[in-house]
Amino acid sequence: MYLEKLKLNGFKSFAQDVELKFVRGITAIVGPNGSGKSNIADAVRWVLGEQSMKSIRGKKSVDVIFAGSDKKARLGMAEVSLFFNNEDNSAPIDYSELVVTRRFYRSGEGEYLINNAKTRLTDIQLLMAKANIGHRTYSVIGQGQIDAVLIATPTERKDFFDEATGVKQYQLKRDQALHKLERAYINMKQGKLMIGEMEPHLKMLTKQVRRLEQKELVEKELKAYQNYLYYHRWHKNILLQQELKNKRDQIKDQLLEQEKVITNLITQLKQEGLSASREEEYNKLQEEYEKLQNIKQEYQRQLAIYEGKKDLDIAQTKGHDVLWAKRKKEEIKEKIDQNQKQLASWQLKNQQLQETLKAKKQEQVNLVDEFKKIENKLLEVQDSNVLIVSAQEKLTDIIKQIKQRRNDWSKKPDLSKEDVVVTLTQWEEILQNFVQEIVTAKDAQKNKQVIQDLKEALQQIIFSRDNLVNEINELILAEKIYETNISNIEQRLEELQLEWQQLEHIVASPGNQVEISAGEKSVKDEIAKINKKIEVVTKNLKEFNKIEQQKKEKLLAKQAELQFAQQNAQNLQQQIGELTAQLARYDAKEEDLAIEVHRELGDYLAALVDMWKLNPPVLQDELTEDDLVARIEQLKKRREMIGGIEPEAVAEYKTVKEKYDFLTAQVDDLAAAMTKLKDTIIELDEIISKQFSQNFKKIGELFNTYFRILFSGGRAELVLLTSDDEKNNEEEDNQEETSLETDEMNQLDKELAEEEDELKKFYNSKKFIQGIEIKATPPGKKMKGIAMLSGGERALTSIALICAMIANNPSPFVVLDEVDAALDEANSLRFAEIISELSKHTQFIVITHNRATMEKADILYGVTMGADGVSDLLSVKFEEAQEYANRY
């Protein structure tokens, strides 16, 4: 992951839209004092979420917006965007290019965006932490902040080292988990206090509800005996009623089904008779087909855009040769598809031609049968007495020749055109001569009809012969043309596929592959779905005419069915009328019995009928009607002795019990959630402790190494500061105080106190380092504190420490704003060499006035400020400049 470019619009002195493109090595930004160079570093820090205006050299939030000048009005908005190359997925997000944007308006409104989607600052900070980028540590070191880590207190240095050791993302997760744990504890505490307040009132309501349950048991038993008594009184009447109702319901069901049939038949007849509605349905199918085609064209246009973007990406990253190979491969693929379609079309045509040719050859065979008919007629003429002797002999000879030719055709039905022409021509001449002889013979008038038939048969054979020979010849010629075309297309396909495979080898090589974007894949999937829908609509259109024809055939049959169904419905309605009259007589008897039931049980009649249908009442003891009446009176007296209970008590008990159960379940859920959060925090503590310890040791070693390089000797080290003993003493004191207080607490207070003490342990965890001490001894001096170092020594020490952090845990990019300002020429050279070495693993953006640093840069940006107070950029690529210098 690395920073590709930075866009500024309206940020401080950059009033106009400015874009800085960076390389993976070193980019140097130079310019005179006051030109706005440091505003670039401020912009990077600001877009990464910096909230302190002091850190970006401002007082109020609106200070980041261009304030205007004598020649240019102020702006209403500031916007900064960082463009990251995330092809290695260093940032856990499904984008190969990550764009982080921050906007602020003069009205006070602001927003953060990730790839043009609004998001929260917390999400950006967590995402940047996972990518090892931070705005407060060594990723962005502003002007005059090089020795901030040395001036800071040991506790403040700890935040600096958290990011350097790569534990910042885990600490953010730990803080989130700890915040959730605190809120869960507060909610659980409130829930337990509310439960404690509700328990006495709930106990009182429970006693009243139990009395009510006893009364309900007596009433239930009373109703059971009453129900049993009235059930037997009604049983006979109900059975008769039910029998009639069942019979009537059955007939009603039959009538309902018959009416459905009639309605369905009438609807079908109307639908089949309305051609306009069928035409509307056809138009809908056609419109749907055209609509799907339009949608498909739009997706194909979007796919072309994706392909264009992918081609541009290939040209920029893989080279124009790979792009040419990709486009050539697609061009050949289109030719292959076209040739395959042509091949399928020619093969289909050839197959149809073969079937036609086969049919024509069968017609050739059928000519043999026609010759057989002529032969039979000639035999009939031969038997006639009206022919002269010479004519009979001539006719016999003709018949022999026809038999011989027919046999030849039977053995060889696929004669060539020349054979057919010669044979038929000979027969034509022979028959013409024969007819002429018959005409000149005596008594020819008697055989005039026979001779006329022979003429017509001969003419028909000649006509069929000419057409058949021409058609067969054309088909044979077309077959050869088709076979030639098929062979040519197959040969061309082999050549194209061979060329496509060669280009595929180039494009599919590991170094030339380009990942298909999610958008392009989505468009291709949508096109595939549209194609399936088009196939379905096309199939529906084909089925339309077939269904239409079938409906017409069923029209007459449905009309007959309708007449039969209407007659059946009339018969069923007559039967229902008779049964309804019988039920009316039994209903009158039921009303008399219902009066007595209503007097004893209120509106219990409907419930009694429902209960009888589902589960008829049964008593364990066999009692007479008198015994049932006595038992009912006894139960009524017991109900009076229990007395009445306030009806509000039941509703109140239900409400309180539901709330009590709900709070209990919520407290249990919160307790389970707190357990999971505690486990998560403990796990994160172990990861932080382990990773911090390992990387802190490496940073210390690298710090000493770079310190010795910059100072040409000396010694430097990092020391962890802890306060375990003090914490242990505080915990013991707290435990003693707690033990004295908890003796007077009730059980609920004890539980809450224990939870609160456990929560405090997570806030005061001993696993975290309290601070970090830095010790540095330049060569030739005794060990002393960093406070006694000179300004230049502090700068070198800070640079050594920052380089150690970068070497241990490289950030994707580092912005250094005039960190080498306090260095002399010799130390500047050493600093430039270190930066050049570290740039192999980290991208550097250095704002400097130092010549040695500039010489190590790959790109040099110059910042100037015009009379209108607006900063502007000039850029130089050293590789191109060197090529230009060598050329001229």
Summary of the structure (lengths in Angstrom):
residues: 888
radius of gyration: 51.7
end to end distance: 37.4
largest distance: 158.9
contacts: 2577
relative contact order: 0.13
helix: 71%
strand: 10%
